[in-house]
């Protein structure tokens, strides 16, 4: 069994099998892509199991790794709109899960990995077959469910039974999952690529929003704050980059924009494969989410010198840990968001000072190299205890 530390040579590479449920441009998928990219430079043999398609499909193809497509994963989280539709689809989902257990177990036994890395809680369909192998199981948790105590207990118990090591994206996420001070849990902060800071003087947009246009992401709070700004004669130019949660949500947002007379203030970019160019063209990123793990978009904004206003939820205060690097507001508080926007739109000096400090802070604490090295170190410790 290979017990060598990362960077050491060995006759046989460490075989790591990653399992993902999607390849969208989510924080979980991007973290997986960057982790696998970093491991290729060392003595690791990476395999990937997942569906086909998604915004990052081409990026994963370019890794030139051993990839195993399981079409059933594409259907696992689809089907059954609405509560009644979900109930009707439940028997099909159960059958898909049974099939996946046997199909994945077959792949696991064929590949014979030393580590199986489940890339999010949504990859739980692979947990049971992974449990019945000789591999060490690493579970990378990007999400948590603070509103559901029943799900909390059952999910945390399931993760603790199956896993040998658990990565969480923030201390807040770790605290939610790890109520028993289990030493198998580790905070592994994500990182982002270093970008050159865009010119602060010539940014065409005042505000950028990135994410789903939904209640959960605080989009309606942002619209209310924009309406308050408009009422005092301030009409910032905003670009919204993302997707609608549903056709119904799109209809509600359209009516809200018309009633608040905000249609002319917002430009829309749907399903952009890379929002960073748009973030770099804006002075302020607003993320008024009601809940988060550790949103990657904050790091991306800091990496191009865009000042951040975000809510004090999840792991966000672990990144925006001082007024020097960003502004925190309470979730759902329209008045606080209005005041923060009014201040930054008027005080260019303070806005630029914050963005420069945040850029430097990100360079020292949230780099891709640090993220990749932390993961390699934990992998090595895990294998050394076999």
Secondary structure, 3 states (H helix, E strand, C coil): CCCCCCCCCCCCCEEEEEECCCCCCCHHHHHHHHHHHHHCCCCEEEEEEECCCCCCHHHHHCCCCEEEECCHHHHHCCCCCHHHHHHHHHHHHHHHHHHHHHHHHHHHHHHCCCEEEECCHHHHHHHHHHHCCCCEEEEEECCCCCCCHHHHHHHHHHHHHHCCEEEECCHHHHHHHCCCCCCCEEECCCCECCCCCCCCCCCCEEEEEEEEECCCCCHHHHHHHHHHHHHCCCCCCEEEEEEECCHHHHHHHHHHHHHCCCHHHEEEEECCCCCHHHHCCEEEEEECCCCCCCCHHHHHHHHCCCEEEEECCCCHHHHCCCCCCCEEECCCCHHHHHHHHHHHHHCHHHHHHHHHHHHHHHHHHCEHHHHHHHHHHHHHHHHHCC
